[in-house]
Amino acid sequence: MHRLAVLLCLLIPLLFTAPADAAVTPLQVYGSWHCGDDACIWGTVRDVTEFDQKNHWLIDRGDGRPSVNVVVLSFVHPVKLLHKTTDAQTLDGVPRGMAADIVTYFKNHGIRVMLSIGGITYTDAWNAALAENAAQFGRNAAEVAQRLGVGIEIDYEQNSAPDLAGLQSFIDAYRAVLPYDATGAAQAARLTIDLAAGDRWLIDIGRKATADWLRTGTPVLDYANAMVPARQPSTSGAIANWQEHLDGKPTYAPPIPPLAPAKFTGAFYIAEGSKVRPECTNFSASLQNSTGAFVQTAAPNGAGTTPGMLGYMFWAAERPSTRGVTTAPPNSCEGGVGGGATAYSIPIPMPALRQS
């Protein structure tokens, strides 16, 4: 059994090596969600010098170049944004830590910034905000995006009976203020959505997003992030999840259509539990290395015309949980995330994304 296990370890990378004639599309999106220093609350104003000490790896992979080209500050509370709440942790609906100087810290290094609304903790709050006034919620999100010069990510994780009509109203209201911009030049117009790692969770949201908002011919949202699963996947598990998006689920009733590879990213953990992961510290041993051939060559299967997914996202910078590992020194991620940025020649700043 030992020799069989060793043989399998040697063969697995070969199974996912792109064919010699496969078209390779360079990665365009390569970013990290960021949870601040308080497990994704962002409830206090940060001193920029202190922030840099804990997060310098994001703007410097060791040679002066950033490790990522987008950072997604996570999370904004949906109801507080709707009400433009001001309290001890929130200013006019936005967490106090998501301040203009933090946005500028990243943008001064060519890194695009987005704010994520929701997350699993705020699922009920998403439902409440959509039920109360979805259109005003969308307008408030657009106003914040314009004021800070950032994009917005929809992270609505209602698995059962999500309010799709309300979510449509939110998106319509946002787009009435900030129309879709294929060039990417209007950073506040960048509007994305998080989907499950594959097509077997968040099924209704995945179906609606794929069918109506992520079509290459008439795009409404810029792209989707296929989020991390419950735990770090294997190489084959990650690829199987992403292939579900590419294939859709034709046997579901109603079916989920296929998603164009140019319309989504895949994701891995860099901070999970108590372990420092190679995805953070060691590119050669990382999943972003072992899945790279697939991600750059994934073929359309009913949607889109160009091969290759958009790229990778990583969960999550600094402190995503109160008791888990952080990505602050000595666990910073120059060697893993930064190493991948070098290996894949990640463009910084992010270029205009391909549309098909």
C-alpha positions as CSV (number, residue, x, y, z in Angstrom):
1,M,0.0,0.0,0.0
2,H,2.8,2.3,0.8
3,R,4.3,1.9,-2.7
4,L,0.9,2.4,-4.3
5,A,0.4,5.7,-2.3
6,V,3.8,6.9,-3.5
7,L,2.9,6.1,-7.1
8,L,-0.4,7.9,-6.9
9,C,1.3,11.0,-5.5
10,L,3.6,11.0,-8.5
11,L,0.8,10.4,-11.0
12,I,-1.8,12.9,-9.7
13,P,0.0,16.0,-11.0
14,L,0.4,14.4,-14.4
15,L,-3.3,13.8,-14.7
16,F,-4.0,17.6,-14.6
17,T,-1.2,18.7,-16.9
18,A,-2.6,20.6,-19.9
19,P,-2.3,18.9,-23.3
20,A,0.6,20.2,-25.3
21,D,-1.8,21.8,-27.8
22,A,-4.1,23.3,-25.2
23,A,-4.6,27.1,-25.5
24,V,-3.2,28.8,-22.4
25,T,-4.9,32.0,-21.2
26,P,-3.0,34.1,-18.7
27,L,-4.6,34.7,-15.4
28,Q,-6.2,38.2,-14.9
29,V,-7.7,38.1,-11.4
30,Y,-5.4,37.2,-8.5
31,G,-6.6,38.5,-5.2
32,S,-7.4,38.0,-1.5
33,W,-10.4,38.6,0.7
34,H,-9.3,40.6,3.7
35,C,-10.8,40.2,7.2
36,G,-8.9,42.9,9.0
37,D,-7.6,42.2,12.5
38,D,-11.0,41.3,14.1
39,A,-12.4,38.3,12.2
40,C,-14.1,40.2,9.4
41,I,-15.8,42.9,11.4
42,W,-13.5,45.8,10.5
43,G,-14.9,47.6,13.5
44,T,-12.1,49.9,14.4
45,V,-10.1,52.6,12.6
46,R,-6.6,51.2,11.7
47,D,-3.4,53.1,11.9
48,V,-1.8,52.8,8.5
49,T,1.7,52.1,9.8
50,E,0.4,49.3,12.0
51,F,-1.8,48.0,9.2
52,D,1.3,47.9,6.9
53,Q,3.3,45.9,9.4
54,K,0.7,43.1,9.4
55,N,-0.2,43.3,5.7
56,H,3.0,44.4,3.9
57,W,3.1,41.1,1.9
58,L,0.1,42.2,0.0
59,I,1.8,45.2,-1.5
60,D,5.3,43.6,-1.7
61,R,6.0,40.0,-2.6
62,G,9.7,40.6,-1.6
63,D,10.9,42.4,-4.7
64,G,8.7,45.5,-4.4
65,R,5.8,44.2,-6.5
66,P,2.4,43.4,-5.0
67,S,1.4,39.8,-4.4
68,V,-2.2,40.4,-5.6
69,N,-4.0,42.7,-8.0
70,V,-7.3,42.9,-6.0
71,V,-8.2,43.0,-2.3
72,V,-11.8,42.4,-1.1
73,L,-12.5,44.0,2.3
74,S,-14.9,41.6,4.1
75,F,-17.6,42.2,5.4
76,V,-20.2,45.1,5.2
77,H,-23.4,44.4,7.3
78,P,-26.4,44.6,4.8
79,V,-28.9,46.2,7.2
80,K,-26.5,48.7,8.5
81,L,-25.6,49.7,4.9
82,L,-29.4,50.0,4.1
83,H,-30.0,52.2,7.1
84,K,-26.6,54.1,6.8
85,T,-26.1,53.2,10.4
86,T,-23.5,55.1,12.6
87,D,-22.5,53.3,15.7
88,A,-19.3,52.2,17.6
89,Q,-18.2,50.0,14.7
90,T,-19.9,51.6,11.7
91,L,-19.9,55.0,10.0
92,D,-22.7,55.8,7.6
93,G,-23.3,52.1,7.0
94,V,-19.7,51.1,6.4
95,P,-17.4,49.4,9.0
96,R,-15.1,52.1,10.4
97,G,-12.0,50.1,9.5
98,M,-12.9,50.2,5.8
99,A,-11.7,53.8,5.6
100,A,-10.4,55.8,2.7
101,D,-6.8,55.6,3.9
102,I,-6.9,51.8,3.8
103,V,-8.4,51.8,0.3
104,T,-5.7,54.3,-0.7
105,Y,-3.0,52.1,0.8
106,F,-3.8,49.4,-1.7
107,K,-4.7,51.6,-4.7
108,N,-1.4,53.5,-4.4
109,H,0.3,50.1,-5.3
110,G,-2.0,49.4,-8.3
111,I,-4.2,47.0,-6.3
112,R,-7.9,47.2,-7.0
113,V,-10.2,47.3,-3.9
114,M,-13.7,46.0,-3.4
115,L,-16.0,45.8,-0.4
116,S,-17.9,42.5,0.2
117,I,-21.4,42.8,1.5
118,G,-22.6,39.8,3.6
119,G,-20.8,36.6,4.3
120,I,-22.3,33.6,6.0
121,T,-22.7,35.4,9.3
122,Y,-24.8,38.1,7.7
123,T,-27.2,35.9,5.7
124,D,-30.2,36.8,7.8
125,A,-29.2,40.5,7.4
126,W,-29.1,40.1,3.7
127,N,-32.7,38.7,3.8
128,A,-33.9,41.5,6.0
129,A,-32.3,44.2,3.8
130,L,-33.8,42.8,0.6
131,A,-37.2,42.4,2.2
132,E,-37.2,46.0,3.6
133,N,-36.0,47.9,0.5
134,A,-33.8,46.1,-2.0
135,A,-33.6,49.0,-4.4
136,Q,-32.5,51.5,-1.7
137,F,-30.0,48.9,-0.5
138,G,-28.6,48.7,-4.0
139,R,-28.4,52.5,-4.4
140,N,-26.6,52.8,-1.0
141,A,-24.1,50.2,-2.2
142,A,-23.5,52.2,-5.3
143,E,-23.1,55.4,-3.3
144,V,-20.4,53.8,-1.1
145,A,-18.6,52.4,-4.2
146,Q,-18.5,55.9,-5.8
147,R,-17.4,57.6,-2.6
148,L,-14.5,55.2,-1.9
149,G,-13.7,54.4,-5.5
150,V,-14.2,50.6,-4.9
151,G,-16.1,47.8,-6.4
152,I,-18.8,45.8,-4.6
153,E,-19.0,42.0,-4.1
154,I,-22.4,40.3,-3.4
155,D,-21.8,37.6,-0.8
156,Y,-25.4,36.4,-0.2
157,E,-25.2,32.8,1.2
158,Q,-28.9,31.9,1.6
159,N,-28.9,28.3,0.5
160,S,-32.7,27.7,0.8
161,A,-35.3,29.9,-0.9
162,P,-33.1,33.0,-1.4
163,D,-34.9,36.3,-2.2
164,L,-34.0,36.3,-5.9
165,A,-36.5,39.0,-6.7
166,G,-35.0,41.3,-4.1
167,L,-31.5,40.5,-5.3
168,Q,-32.6,41.4,-8.8
169,S,-33.9,44.7,-7.5
170,F,-30.6,45.4,-5.7
171,I,-28.6,44.7,-8.8
172,D,-31.0,46.7,-11.0
173,A,-30.7,49.7,-8.6
174,Y,-26.9,49.5,-8.5
175,R,-26.6,49.3,-12.3
176,A,-29.0,52.2,-12.7
177,V,-26.3,54.3,-10.9
178,L,-23.3,52.5,-12.2
179,P,-23.8,50.7,-15.6
180,Y,-21.7,47.7,-16.5
181,D,-18.3,48.8,-17.7
182,A,-16.5,46.2,-19.8
183,T,-13.2,48.2,-19.8
184,G,-13.0,48.0,-16.0
185,A,-11.8,51.7,-15.9
186,A,-14.8,52.7,-13.7
187,Q,-13.7,50.9,-10.6
188,A,-17.0,51.6,-8.7
189,A,-18.9,49.9,-11.6
190,R,-17.2,46.5,-10.8
191,L,-20.0,44.3,-9.3
192,T,-19.3,40.6,-8.6
193,I,-21.0,37.7,-6.9
194,D,-19.8,34.8,-4.8
195,L,-21.1,31.3,-5.7
196,A,-20.4,28.0,-4.1
197,A,-17.3,26.0,-4.9
198,G,-19.4,23.9,-7.2
199,D,-23.0,23.7,-8.3
200,R,-24.4,21.7,-5.4
201,W,-24.8,24.5,-2.8
202,L,-26.4,27.9,-3.2
203,I,-28.2,26.2,-6.1
204,D,-30.9,28.8,-6.7
205,I,-28.5,31.7,-6.6
206,G,-26.1,29.9,-8.8
207,R,-28.8,29.1,-11.4
208,K,-30.0,32.7,-11.4
209,A,-26.6,34.2,-11.6
210,T,-25.4,31.9,-14.4
211,A,-28.6,32.2,-16.4
212,D,-29.2,36.0,-16.1
213,W,-26.3,37.9,-14.7
214,L,-23.1,36.2,-16.0
215,R,-23.9,35.7,-19.7
216,T,-21.1,36.8,-22.0
217,G,-23.4,38.3,-24.5
218,T,-25.4,40.5,-22.1
219,P,-23.4,40.7,-18.9
220,V,-24.8,42.3,-15.8
221,L,-22.3,41.3,-13.2
222,D,-18.6,41.3,-14.0
223,Y,-17.7,37.8,-12.7
224,A,-18.3,35.3,-10.0
225,N,-16.0,33.8,-7.4
226,A,-16.3,30.1,-6.8
227,M,-15.7,30.2,-3.0
228,V,-13.7,27.9,-0.9
229,P,-15.5,24.7,0.2
230,A,-15.9,23.7,3.9
231,R,-12.2,22.7,4.0
232,Q,-9.2,23.0,1.8
233,P,-9.8,20.7,-1.2
234,S,-7.4,18.4,-3.0
235,T,-6.2,19.2,-6.5
236,S,-8.7,16.8,-8.0
237,G,-11.5,18.0,-5.7
238,A,-11.0,21.7,-6.6
239,I,-10.9,20.9,-10.3
240,A,-14.1,18.8,-10.0
241,N,-15.9,21.7,-8.3
242,W,-14.9,24.2,-11.0
243,Q,-15.8,21.7,-13.7
244,E,-19.4,21.7,-12.3
245,H,-19.7,25.4,-13.1
246,L,-18.3,24.9,-16.6
247,D,-20.7,22.0,-17.3
248,G,-23.8,23.2,-15.4
249,K,-26.3,20.8,-14.1
250,P,-28.6,19.8,-17.0
251,T,-30.3,17.1,-14.9
252,Y,-31.4,19.5,-12.2
253,A,-35.0,20.7,-12.3
254,P,-34.8,23.4,-13.5
255,P,-31.3,22.9,-14.9
256,I,-28.3,25.1,-14.1
257,P,-26.7,26.3,-17.4
258,P,-23.0,26.2,-18.0
259,L,-20.9,29.1,-16.9
260,A,-18.2,30.6,-19.2
261,P,-14.7,30.1,-17.9
262,A,-14.0,33.8,-18.5
263,K,-16.7,34.6,-15.9
264,F,-15.4,33.0,-12.7
265,T,-12.4,32.5,-10.4
266,G,-11.5,29.6,-8.1
267,A,-10.5,30.0,-4.4
268,F,-8.3,28.4,-1.8
269,Y,-7.6,29.0,1.9
270,I,-4.4,30.7,3.0
271,A,-5.5,30.9,6.6
272,E,-7.6,28.1,7.9
273,G,-7.7,26.8,11.5
274,S,-4.3,26.6,13.2
275,K,-2.2,25.6,10.2
276,V,0.0,27.8,8.0
277,R,-0.8,26.5,4.5
278,P,1.6,26.2,1.6
279,E,-0.9,28.3,-0.4
280,C,0.3,31.1,1.9
281,T,4.0,30.3,2.2
282,N,5.2,27.8,-0.5
283,F,4.0,28.2,-4.1
284,S,5.8,25.0,-5.3
285,A,3.7,22.9,-2.9
286,S,0.5,24.9,-3.3
287,L,-2.8,24.2,-4.9
288,Q,-2.5,27.3,-7.0
289,N,0.5,25.6,-8.5
290,S,-1.0,22.1,-9.0
291,T,-4.2,23.4,-10.5
292,G,-2.6,26.1,-12.6
293,A,-2.6,24.1,-15.9
294,F,-6.4,23.5,-15.5
295,V,-7.2,27.0,-14.6
296,Q,-5.3,28.4,-17.6
297,T,-6.8,26.0,-20.1
298,A,-10.3,25.1,-18.8
299,A,-12.4,24.7,-21.9
300,P,-15.9,26.2,-22.4
301,N,-18.6,23.7,-22.4
302,G,-21.7,25.5,-23.7
303,A,-20.9,29.0,-22.5
304,G,-18.2,31.4,-23.6
305,T,-15.6,31.0,-26.3
306,T,-12.2,31.4,-24.7
307,P,-10.4,28.9,-22.5
308,G,-9.2,29.4,-19.0
309,M,-10.8,30.7,-15.8
310,L,-10.2,34.3,-14.7
311,G,-7.8,33.4,-11.9
312,Y,-7.7,32.8,-8.2
313,M,-8.9,34.3,-4.9
314,F,-7.6,33.5,-1.4
315,W,-9.4,33.3,1.9
316,A,-8.3,35.3,3.8
317,A,-5.7,37.9,4.7
318,E,-4.9,38.9,8.3
319,R,-7.4,37.3,10.8
320,P,-10.4,35.5,9.3
321,S,-11.3,33.9,12.7
322,T,-10.7,34.8,16.3
323,R,-8.8,31.6,17.2
324,G,-7.2,30.7,13.9
325,V,-3.8,31.5,12.3
326,T,-3.3,34.9,10.8
327,T,-1.3,36.0,7.7
328,A,0.6,38.6,9.7
329,P,4.3,38.0,10.1
330,P,5.8,35.5,10.6
331,N,3.1,33.8,8.6
332,S,2.9,36.3,5.7
333,C,2.2,35.0,2.3
334,E,5.0,36.3,0.0
335,G,6.2,32.8,-0.7
336,G,2.8,31.3,-1.6
337,V,0.5,33.9,-3.0
338,G,3.4,36.2,-3.9
339,G,5.3,33.3,-5.5
340,G,2.2,32.5,-7.6
341,A,2.0,36.2,-8.8
342,T,5.6,35.8,-10.1
343,A,5.1,32.4,-11.6
344,Y,1.9,33.4,-13.4
345,S,3.1,36.9,-14.3
346,I,0.0,38.4,-12.8
347,P,-0.7,41.8,-14.3
348,I,-0.7,44.7,-11.9
349,P,-2.8,46.7,-12.1
350,M,-5.6,44.4,-13.2
351,P,-6.2,44.7,-17.0
352,A,-9.6,44.9,-18.7
353,L,-11.1,41.5,-18.3
354,R,-11.8,39.4,-21.3
355,Q,-15.5,39.3,-22.0
356,S,-16.1,35.9,-23.6
